[in-house]
Structures are given as structure tokens and as C-alpha cells.
């Protein structure tokens, strides 16, 4: 309820309310965007070990910069009490990362590594890079959403 009210009307505007709208917004953004990305990048098909992706040598620095700048952008929106825009900014980045994840098809890279562990080192680096970018975006986004959804876990 808190998420919906801050998302839809913020502190200034009125908004329509129904339990259906509330559930739909929560499911669309928190479950399908944030939760789905977390689920996809931690799936057994992708992370078939108990270790964090370790090879950061091939991580796309543009993505890392974009994710790191998210907190500055969102903080400016929070400072102006523009919570809907803060959420828009977070969700936009998560949707971009989801699209990046889908385009890079890390499940195929992981399958190559499972079938032949001696396959090119480049495959492992690309898999680690995609996973690190995705997990970093989820971590930063979850921290930024704590004010709105403190029990997001």
C-alpha cells in the first residue's frame, strides 16, 4: 500500500486507488521488474556455484557508472520529495538491465561452461560481467527503495 500511494500520487498529487491497481503496480514493478531480475541472475542455471562472480576484469564500466550514478539521481528526487520520479528512475534502470540481461543470454554462456569447463576463459568473464552488472543494479535499487518499501528484503 505504501509503495502504491507514494508511486502513484506521491506527496502532492491525488491518485485513483483500488486494490486491483495497487496489486497490479506492485506486481509489475517490484515483483516483475526487480524480483524477476534477481531471480534470473541467481538462478541455478546461471550461478551453479555458491560463489559470487569473481572475475571483474571484463565488467562494462559504462554500466557500473550508470548504476553508481543512480543513487545521485534518486537522492535529488528524494530531496525534492518527488518520490514518483525517484521510483521511475530506479525502475527505468532495472528495465534497462533486464533488457541487457536478456540480450546477452547468460544462460547460454553458463550452459557452455557446464558442458565444457575448458571452454574459452572469455565465456566465463562475460558470464561474470553480466551477472555482476545485474546483481549490482538489484543491490543499489533495493537500497534506494528501502525508504519506500522497508520490508523489501
Protein Blocks (a to p, Z undefined) as FASTA:
>chain_A
ZZmmmmmnommbccdddfklmmmmmmmmmmmmmmmmmmmmmgfklmmcfbdcfblklgcf
klmmmmmmmmmmmmmmmmnopaklmmmmmmmmmmmmmmmmmmnommlmmmmmmmmmmbcf
klmmmmmmmmmmmmmmmmmmmmmmmmmmmmlZZ
